[in-house]
Amino acid sequence: MNKGALVAKHEILYFLHADSIPPNNFTTQILDAYKKGIHSGCFRLGFDYDHWFLKANAWFTRFNVNAVRFGDQSLFVTKEVFEKSGGFREDLLMMEDQEIIHRLKKTQQVQSIK
C-alpha cells in the first residue's frame, strides 16, 4: 500500500480491502468530504449477511471511536497527510489499517462517512 501511495499521481488516496465493496457514489462522497476540509476518513461498515452480531458491528461504526475502527471501512486520505503520517507500518502483518487511523487521529479528525 505504501508503494501504491508513492506512485499515485493524485491528491487523494483510497485504500480498500480486496474483499470489501465501496458504497455507491463513494468517489463523490470522498470529494464532498475533501471540499469540506476533511482530509481523511472511513466509511461505515455494512454486511451482505443478515446476522445480529454483524449488524451491531456495523451500527457502532457510525461513532468516531478507535475501538470500532476496522479495515473493511476503507480509508481515504490526502497524499500529503499520508506522507506526513509516515504511511502504513510495514512491520505489522495485520491491523496496519487500524494502526494508521490511530496515528491520523492524533493530528487531525478522521471522519466517518455514511
N, C-alpha and C positions, 0 to 999 in steps of 0.2 A: 504494500500500500504506500509505503514511503517512496518507493521508486516511481510508482504511478504519479504521485503528487509532484515529484521532482520534474517530471517531463510534461506535466499538464500545462496547457497554454492559456487557460482562462483563470479568472479571478476566484471562482467558487469551485471548491472540490466537493464531491459527493461520494461517500463510502457506503456500500450496501453489501450485505452478506449474500452469497450465491444462492442460498435457499430462501431468500426474502423477496417479496414483491413490493415495490414502492406504491404509495397511494396514487389514485388518479390525479392528474394535473400536478404531480409533485414538483415539476420544474417551475410552474407558475407560483406555487406556494413558496418555494425557496426564494425565487426572485422577489416576491412581495415582501417576505421577511427581510431580505437583504436591503430593499429600498427603505424599510423602516429602521435600518441601522442594526439589525440583528446579524451578527457575523458568524454564528454557529448555532446549530440546533439539531433536534431529533424529531422524528415523527412518533406519534403514539402507536402502540402495538395493536394489532388485530390478528386474529387467527381464523383459519378456514375450517377448524374443527370445533364443534359445539360441546364444550366441557366447562363446568363451573370454575375449575381452577384456572384455566386459560382466560376465561372472561374476567376473573378477579385480577390476574396479572395485567391484562390489557387495560382495565379500568384504572389501576394505580399509575400507569404511565402518563396520565394527564397531569400528575404532580411533578414539580421540579425537585425531586428528592433523589440523591445518589443511590439509595438502596433499591430503587426500581428502574434504574437505567440498564438497558440491555442492548447488546449489539444489533439485535434484529430491528431496533428502532431506526437504524441507519444513522448517518452523521453527515451534515453539510457544514462546511467551514470555509472561510476565505483562505486563500493560499497564504496571505500574509500572517494571519492568526495561526494557521497550522505550522508555518515555519518558525514563528516566534515560540510556539509551544514545544518545539523540538521533535514534533511528529510522533508517530507510534513508537513505543518501546519495543525494539526488536528482540530483546531478551525474554519477552513474555511469549509463552506458547498459546495462551488463551487469555481472554478478558482484556486484551490490549485496547479494545474499543471503549470499554468501561473505564479503564485507567486514564485514557487521554481525556475523556469527558470530565473526570475529576480535576485534572490539571487545567483544562479550559475554564472550568467554573471558578477557579481561583483568580483568574484575570478578567473574566467577563461573564455575562449572562449566557447560559446555554438554554435556548428557548425550546419548549415542546410545541410542536405544531400538530394540529388536528389531523 
